[in-house]
Amino acid sequence: MHKTLTSRIVLLALLSMPAWAAQVYTKEEAIKIALEKSSDIQSAEQKLEAAEAQVSQTYGAAYPKIDFSATYARTFGVSDVKSSNAISQMLDETATTNERILAGTLDAMSYGLNAMQGFRWGTQVGLTATQILYAQGKVTTGTKIAKHYRRVNELSLENAKISVRFDVEQAFDQMIYLDSALQILEASKAQLEEHINYVKQAQASGLATELDAVRAEIQLDNLNSALAKTEKDREVARNALLNTMGLPWNAEASFSGTLRDPTVENYPIPDTSMSVVRSKRKELAQLNESEQMYQQSINIAKGDYKPTVVLGGSITYQNGQNRVFKWDAPDWDENISKQVYLNVSMNLFNGMQTRESVAMAKTDLRSNQIQKESAERGIKLQIESSVNTLNDAFNQIGIRKRQVELATKNFELTEAAYKVGRDTQLNLLDATMELRSAKLDYMNALLNWNSAYNALLKATGEF
């Protein structure tokens, strides 16, 4: 009985999930889970948070800076001051009364002066505020760099999501192909087992020979080998897809979906012009933002040629005669100092460091520009290769579909002729194998087209 190619592909190739599966994932569900659990995306999100904090940090440089400091110190190595009459002892017996009085006075003054420097404890408490009035444009430029860096990380996160979606799509399509291949092989096995039963019955009645049975058994063994290999490939592909989704391996997990067929539905071909691709490829956008960062870095490096102006003020309490458990009350006249200042500083010579910093910043900018030019050439080549692969895959689908139709017709005619004794069993086995191979080749052509289509979408920034 003749069946159309469409009905055979639906029955034998397109996947429908078993009822016993513990968890069945559609492609959309698999992508959603992967976007939530991917370590690459989580890492990119953390980097974006750090970039956000960096922007806030650079804004902080434009605000006043207030510092508080408190010091309570003990000075070691200062000898205890003791009263002495060293000057009086220098007088001899001939000294007059006035000289002895003057010497005693000098002994007392010496003790007092030494006592002023002999305290081991001291306190200093201060509050300082500074405001940058002009810093060669570094504050504003630093904020611009931080914003560009944040945008780079935003694009990096978007690109990570694209890569995850692409990887899931590719792995998911591979699962669909392997599930379909298993269905084709199992259907072929059931068909071959039915043929073996027919041969055994015919052999018992003398209508078939032992050679016919041996040939059928040999092909069944080959088919079982192919089926076992495909099952192992499917297990590996399933675990790889679960890993891409960020899930642990699960032998009962299964996936539900179909491969896109461009001969059944028209899928839009993305615009491959570079003017459009430049605006959509995240990698190029990242390089553009990086170029702006390096340009601003040159401005910061050149800023060292200009002065820095800072407005500041401070209030400080300082007392060098405090003891551990005996504090003096602040004396606003003697212990408190207040000041407001305007500081202007400018580097006159630093060993050519500023000049070399500018040179290195320009080198970084040029390296980024070279990288962008190389990336554009690589993208052009990637698009051209994807287009050629897609066109070839589309042509192969038509060829393989025609082969399935011819192989189906050949099998049906050969099977009918064999059952009435007008064709050999060897030709029937060949027809069975050709039909199985044609179906597998058709599914492989669909897989190749889907892979090429995804690659072209990603290459043009449409994915």
C-alpha positions as CSV (number, residue, x, y, z in Angstrom):
1,M,0.0,0.0,0.0
2,H,1.4,3.3,-1.0
3,K,1.9,6.0,1.6
4,T,2.9,9.6,1.0
5,L,6.3,10.8,2.1
6,T,4.7,13.3,4.5
7,S,2.8,10.7,6.4
8,R,5.8,8.5,6.7
9,I,8.0,11.3,7.9
10,V,5.4,12.2,10.5
11,L,5.1,8.6,11.7
12,L,8.7,7.5,11.5
13,A,10.9,10.6,11.7
14,L,9.2,13.4,13.7
15,L,9.5,12.8,17.4
16,S,6.6,12.1,19.8
17,M,7.5,11.5,23.4
18,P,6.9,8.3,25.3
19,A,4.2,8.3,28.0
20,W,6.6,6.8,30.7
21,A,9.0,9.7,30.6
22,A,9.3,11.4,34.0
23,Q,10.1,14.9,32.5
24,V,9.4,16.1,29.0
25,Y,11.0,19.3,27.9
26,T,10.1,21.4,24.9
27,K,12.6,23.5,23.1
28,E,11.3,26.7,24.7
29,E,11.3,25.2,28.1
30,A,14.9,23.9,27.6
31,I,16.0,27.4,26.6
32,K,14.3,29.1,29.5
33,I,15.9,26.7,32.0
34,A,19.3,27.2,30.4
35,L,19.0,31.0,30.6
36,E,18.2,30.7,34.3
37,K,20.9,28.2,35.3
38,S,23.8,28.8,32.9
39,S,27.0,29.5,34.7
40,D,28.2,31.7,31.8
41,I,25.1,33.9,32.2
42,Q,25.4,34.1,35.9
43,S,29.0,35.1,35.6
44,A,28.1,37.8,33.1
45,E,25.4,39.1,35.4
46,Q,28.0,39.4,38.3
47,K,30.4,41.3,36.0
48,L,27.5,43.6,35.1
49,E,26.7,44.3,38.7
50,A,30.4,45.1,39.3
51,A,30.3,47.5,36.3
52,E,27.2,49.2,37.8
53,A,29.1,49.7,41.1
54,Q,32.0,51.1,39.2
55,V,29.8,53.8,37.6
56,S,28.5,54.8,41.1
57,Q,32.1,54.8,42.4
58,T,33.2,57.2,39.7
59,Y,30.3,59.5,40.5
60,G,31.6,59.6,44.1
61,A,34.8,61.2,43.0
62,A,32.9,64.3,42.1
63,Y,31.4,64.7,45.6
64,P,33.2,66.2,48.6
65,K,35.4,63.9,50.6
66,I,35.2,64.0,54.4
67,D,37.8,62.2,56.6
68,F,37.8,61.8,60.4
69,S,40.9,60.8,62.3
70,A,41.7,60.3,65.9
71,T,45.0,59.4,67.4
72,Y,46.0,58.7,71.0
73,A,49.7,57.8,71.3
74,R,52.3,57.0,73.8
75,T,55.8,58.1,73.1
76,F,58.5,55.6,74.0
77,G,62.1,56.5,74.8
78,V,61.4,59.8,76.6
79,S,63.1,59.8,80.0
80,D,61.2,60.8,83.1
81,V,62.0,64.4,84.1
82,K,63.5,64.7,87.6
83,S,64.4,67.8,89.5
84,S,68.2,68.5,89.6
85,N,70.7,71.2,90.7
86,A,73.3,70.6,88.0
87,I,73.9,74.3,87.5
88,S,74.4,75.0,91.2
89,Q,76.9,72.2,91.4
90,M,79.0,73.9,88.9
91,L,79.8,76.8,91.3
92,D,82.8,76.7,93.5
93,E,83.4,78.1,97.0
94,T,84.3,81.5,95.6
95,A,80.7,82.0,94.2
96,T,78.9,84.9,95.6
97,T,75.4,84.8,97.0
98,N,73.9,86.4,93.9
99,E,75.6,83.8,91.7
100,R,74.1,81.0,93.9
101,I,70.6,82.5,93.7
102,L,70.9,82.9,89.9
103,A,72.1,79.3,89.6
104,G,69.1,78.0,91.6
105,T,66.8,80.0,89.3
106,L,68.4,78.5,86.2
107,D,68.0,74.9,87.7
108,A,64.3,75.6,88.1
109,M,63.9,76.9,84.5
110,S,65.8,73.9,83.1
111,Y,63.5,71.6,84.9
112,G,60.5,73.4,83.6
113,L,61.7,73.3,80.0
114,N,62.5,69.6,80.2
115,A,59.1,68.8,81.7
116,M,57.3,70.4,78.7
117,Q,58.9,67.7,76.5
118,G,58.6,64.8,78.9
119,F,55.0,63.8,78.6
120,R,54.5,60.2,77.3
121,W,50.8,60.6,76.2
122,G,49.1,62.8,73.6
123,T,45.8,63.2,71.7
124,Q,44.9,64.4,68.2
125,V,41.4,64.5,66.7
126,G,40.7,66.0,63.3
127,L,38.0,66.4,60.7
128,T,39.0,67.2,57.1
129,A,36.9,68.0,54.1
130,T,38.2,68.3,50.5
131,Q,36.5,69.1,47.2
132,I,38.1,68.6,43.8
133,L,37.5,71.7,41.8
134,Y,39.6,70.8,38.7
135,A,41.4,67.5,38.0
136,Q,42.3,67.7,34.3
137,G,38.8,66.3,33.4
138,K,39.7,63.0,35.0
139,V,36.5,62.8,37.1
140,T,34.2,63.3,34.2
141,T,36.2,61.2,31.8
142,G,36.4,58.4,34.4
143,T,32.6,58.4,34.6
144,K,32.4,58.1,30.9
145,I,34.8,55.2,30.8
146,A,32.8,53.5,33.6
147,K,29.6,53.9,31.5
148,H,31.2,52.4,28.4
149,Y,32.5,49.6,30.5
150,R,29.0,49.0,31.9
151,R,27.7,48.9,28.3
152,V,30.4,46.4,27.3
153,N,29.2,44.1,30.1
154,E,25.6,44.6,29.2
155,L,26.5,43.4,25.7
156,S,28.5,40.6,27.1
157,L,25.5,39.4,29.0
158,E,23.3,39.6,25.9
159,N,25.9,37.7,23.9
160,A,26.1,35.0,26.6
161,K,22.4,34.6,26.4
162,I,22.6,34.3,22.6
163,S,25.4,31.6,22.9
164,V,23.3,29.6,25.4
165,R,20.2,29.7,23.2
166,F,22.3,28.7,20.2
167,D,23.9,25.8,22.1
168,V,20.6,24.6,23.4
169,E,19.0,24.8,19.9
170,Q,21.8,22.8,18.3
171,A,21.8,20.2,21.1
172,F,18.0,20.0,21.0
173,D,17.9,19.5,17.2
174,Q,20.6,16.7,17.6
175,M,18.3,15.0,20.1
176,I,15.3,15.2,17.7
177,Y,17.4,13.7,15.0
178,L,18.6,10.8,17.2
179,D,15.1,10.1,18.5
180,S,13.8,10.1,14.9
181,A,16.7,7.8,13.9
182,L,15.8,5.4,16.7
183,Q,12.2,5.3,15.5
184,I,13.3,4.6,11.9
185,L,15.7,1.9,13.1
186,E,13.1,0.3,15.4
187,A,10.4,0.4,12.6
188,S,12.9,-1.2,10.2
189,K,13.8,-3.9,12.9
190,A,10.1,-4.7,13.4
191,Q,9.7,-5.0,9.6
192,L,12.8,-7.2,9.3
193,E,11.6,-9.5,12.2
194,E,8.3,-9.9,10.5
195,H,10.2,-10.9,7.3
196,I,12.3,-13.4,9.2
197,N,9.1,-15.0,10.6
198,Y,7.8,-15.2,7.0
199,V,11.0,-16.8,5.8
200,K,11.0,-19.4,8.6
201,Q,7.4,-20.3,7.7
202,A,8.3,-20.5,4.0
203,Q,11.4,-22.6,4.8
204,A,9.2,-25.1,6.7
205,S,6.9,-25.4,3.7
206,G,9.9,-25.7,1.3
207,L,9.3,-22.3,-0.3
208,A,12.5,-20.7,1.1
209,T,16.0,-22.0,1.7
210,E,18.3,-21.8,4.7
211,L,20.3,-19.2,2.9
212,D,17.3,-16.9,2.9
213,A,17.0,-17.2,6.7
214,V,20.8,-16.7,7.2
215,R,20.8,-13.5,5.1
216,A,17.9,-12.1,7.1
217,E,19.6,-12.9,10.4
218,I,22.8,-11.2,9.3
219,Q,21.0,-8.0,8.4
220,L,19.1,-8.2,11.7
221,D,22.4,-8.4,13.6
222,N,23.7,-5.4,11.6
223,L,20.6,-3.5,12.4
224,N,20.8,-4.3,16.1
225,S,24.4,-3.0,16.1
226,A,23.3,0.2,14.5
227,L,20.4,0.5,16.9
228,A,22.6,0.0,20.0
229,K,25.1,2.6,18.7
230,T,22.3,5.1,18.1
231,E,20.9,4.5,21.6
232,K,24.4,5.2,23.1
233,D,24.7,8.4,21.0
234,R,21.3,9.5,22.2
235,E,22.3,9.0,25.8
236,V,25.4,11.1,25.4
237,A,23.5,13.8,23.5
238,R,20.8,13.8,26.2
239,N,23.3,14.3,29.0
240,A,25.1,17.0,27.0
241,L,21.8,18.9,26.5
242,L,21.0,18.6,30.2
243,N,24.4,19.8,31.0
244,T,23.9,22.8,28.7
245,M,20.6,23.5,30.5
246,G,22.5,23.5,33.8
247,L,20.6,20.3,35.0
248,P,22.0,17.0,36.4
249,W,21.9,13.9,34.3
250,N,18.5,12.2,34.3
251,A,18.0,8.9,32.4
252,E,14.3,9.5,32.3
253,A,14.4,13.0,30.9
254,S,13.1,13.4,27.3
255,F,12.5,16.1,24.8
256,S,9.6,17.0,22.5
257,G,9.9,18.9,19.3
258,T,10.3,18.8,15.5
259,L,13.0,19.8,13.0
260,R,12.1,22.8,10.8
261,D,11.5,21.8,7.2
262,P,12.1,24.6,4.7
263,T,10.2,22.7,2.0
264,V,7.0,22.8,4.1
265,E,7.3,26.3,5.6
266,N,9.1,29.3,4.4
267,Y,11.6,30.6,7.0
268,P,12.9,34.2,6.5
269,I,16.5,34.5,5.4
270,P,18.2,37.3,7.5
271,D,19.7,40.4,5.9
272,T,23.4,39.7,5.3
273,S,24.5,43.2,4.4
274,M,27.3,44.4,6.7
275,S,25.6,47.7,7.3
276,V,22.8,45.8,9.0
277,V,25.0,43.2,10.6
278,R,27.2,45.9,12.2
279,S,24.3,47.2,14.1
280,K,23.2,43.8,15.3
281,R,26.3,41.8,16.2
282,K,27.0,42.2,19.9
283,E,30.7,41.5,19.4
284,L,31.1,44.5,17.1
285,A,29.1,46.7,19.5
286,Q,31.4,45.6,22.3
287,L,34.4,46.6,20.3
288,N,32.8,50.0,19.5
289,E,32.3,50.6,23.2
290,S,35.8,49.5,24.0
291,E,37.1,51.9,21.4
292,Q,35.4,54.7,23.2
293,M,36.9,53.6,26.5
294,Y,40.4,53.6,25.0
295,Q,39.9,57.0,23.5
296,Q,38.8,58.4,26.9
297,S,41.9,56.7,28.5
298,I,44.1,58.8,26.2
299,N,42.3,61.9,27.5
300,I,43.0,60.8,31.1
301,A,46.6,60.1,30.4
302,K,47.0,63.6,28.8
303,G,45.4,65.1,31.9
304,D,48.6,64.7,33.8
305,Y,50.0,67.6,31.8
306,K,47.4,69.9,33.5
307,P,47.1,71.2,37.1
308,T,44.8,69.8,39.9
309,V,42.9,72.3,42.1
310,V,41.5,71.2,45.4
311,L,39.5,73.2,48.0
312,G,39.8,71.9,51.5
313,G,39.2,72.7,55.2
314,S,40.0,71.1,58.5
315,I,39.4,71.4,62.2
316,T,41.8,69.6,64.6
317,Y,42.0,69.2,68.4
318,Q,45.6,68.5,69.6
319,N,46.8,68.1,73.2
320,G,50.2,66.7,74.0
321,Q,49.6,66.5,77.8
322,N,46.8,64.0,78.1
323,R,47.3,60.9,80.3
324,V,45.5,57.6,80.1
325,F,42.9,58.3,82.8
326,K,43.2,62.0,83.0
327,W,42.0,64.0,80.0
328,D,42.1,67.8,79.6
329,A,39.0,69.5,78.4
330,P,39.4,71.1,74.9
331,D,40.9,74.5,75.0
332,W,39.4,76.3,72.0
333,D,42.1,79.0,72.1
334,E,45.2,76.8,72.4
335,N,44.2,73.2,71.4
336,I,41.8,73.7,68.5
337,S,43.1,74.7,65.1
338,K,40.9,75.5,62.0
339,Q,41.9,76.2,58.4
340,V,40.6,76.6,54.9
341,Y,42.9,76.1,52.0
342,L,43.1,76.0,48.2
343,N,45.7,73.6,46.9
344,V,47.0,73.8,43.3
345,S,49.4,71.0,42.2
346,M,51.0,70.3,38.8
347,N,53.6,67.8,37.8
348,L,56.6,69.4,36.1
349,F,58.7,66.3,35.5
350,N,58.1,62.7,36.2
351,G,60.6,60.9,34.1
352,M,58.5,61.0,30.9
353,Q,55.9,58.8,32.6
354,T,53.0,60.9,31.3
355,R,54.3,60.8,27.8
356,E,54.7,57.0,27.9
357,S,51.2,56.6,29.4
358,V,49.7,58.5,26.5
359,A,51.7,56.4,24.0
360,M,50.5,53.1,25.7
361,A,46.9,54.4,25.7
362,K,47.1,55.1,22.0
363,T,48.6,51.7,21.4
364,D,45.6,50.1,23.2
365,L,43.2,52.1,21.0
366,R,44.9,51.0,17.8
367,S,44.9,47.4,18.9
368,N,41.2,47.6,19.6
369,Q,40.7,49.1,16.1
370,I,42.7,46.3,14.5
371,Q,40.7,43.7,16.4
372,K,37.5,45.3,15.2
373,E,38.6,45.2,11.6
374,S,39.6,41.6,12.0
375,A,36.3,40.7,13.6
376,E,34.4,42.3,10.7
377,R,36.4,40.3,8.2
378,G,35.7,37.1,10.2
379,I,32.0,37.9,10.4
380,K,31.9,38.3,6.6
381,L,33.5,35.0,6.1
382,Q,31.3,33.4,8.7
383,I,28.2,34.7,6.9
384,E,29.4,33.6,3.5
385,S,30.1,30.1,4.8
386,S,26.8,29.9,6.5
387,V,24.9,31.0,3.4
388,N,26.7,28.4,1.2
389,T,26.1,25.7,3.8
390,L,22.4,26.6,4.1
391,N,21.9,26.6,0.3
392,D,23.6,23.2,0.0
393,A,21.6,21.8,2.9
394,F,18.4,23.0,1.3
395,N,19.3,21.3,-2.0
396,Q,20.2,18.1,-0.1
397,I,16.7,18.1,1.5
398,G,15.1,18.0,-1.9
399,I,17.4,15.3,-3.1
400,R,17.0,13.2,0.0
401,K,13.2,13.6,-0.1
402,R,13.2,12.3,-3.6
403,Q,15.3,9.4,-2.6
404,V,12.8,8.5,0.2
405,E,10.0,8.5,-2.3
406,L,11.9,6.3,-4.8
407,A,13.1,3.9,-2.0
408,T,9.6,3.6,-0.6
409,K,8.2,2.8,-4.0
410,N,11.1,0.3,-4.7
411,F,10.5,-1.4,-1.4
412,E,6.8,-1.8,-1.9
413,L,7.2,-3.2,-5.4
414,T,10.0,-5.5,-4.4
415,E,8.1,-6.8,-1.3
416,A,5.0,-7.4,-3.4
417,A,7.0,-9.3,-6.1
418,Y,8.9,-11.3,-3.5
419,K,5.7,-12.5,-1.8
420,V,4.5,-13.9,-5.1
421,G,7.8,-15.4,-6.0
422,R,8.8,-13.0,-8.7
423,D,11.8,-11.4,-7.0
424,T,14.6,-12.7,-4.8
425,Q,15.0,-12.3,-1.0
426,L,18.3,-10.6,-1.5
427,N,16.7,-7.8,-3.5
428,L,14.1,-7.4,-0.8
429,L,16.7,-7.1,1.9
430,D,18.6,-4.5,-0.2
431,A,15.4,-2.6,-0.7
432,T,14.7,-2.6,3.0
433,M,18.2,-1.3,3.8
434,E,18.0,1.4,1.0
435,L,14.7,2.6,2.4
436,R,16.1,2.8,5.9
437,S,19.2,4.7,4.7
438,A,17.1,7.1,2.6
439,K,15.0,8.0,5.7
440,L,18.1,8.5,7.8
441,D,19.8,10.6,5.1
442,Y,16.6,12.7,4.9
443,M,16.6,13.4,8.6
444,N,20.3,14.2,8.5
445,A,19.7,16.7,5.7
446,L,17.0,18.3,7.9
447,L,19.4,18.5,10.8
448,N,22.1,20.0,8.7
449,W,19.7,22.7,7.4
450,N,18.6,23.6,10.9
451,S,22.2,23.8,12.1
452,A,23.1,26.0,9.1
453,Y,20.0,28.2,9.6
454,N,20.9,28.7,13.3
455,A,24.5,29.5,12.3
456,L,23.4,32.1,9.8
457,L,21.0,33.7,12.3
458,K,23.8,34.0,14.8
459,A,26.3,35.2,12.2
460,T,24.0,38.1,11.2
461,G,23.0,39.0,14.7
462,E,19.4,37.8,14.3
463,F,19.5,34.9,16.7
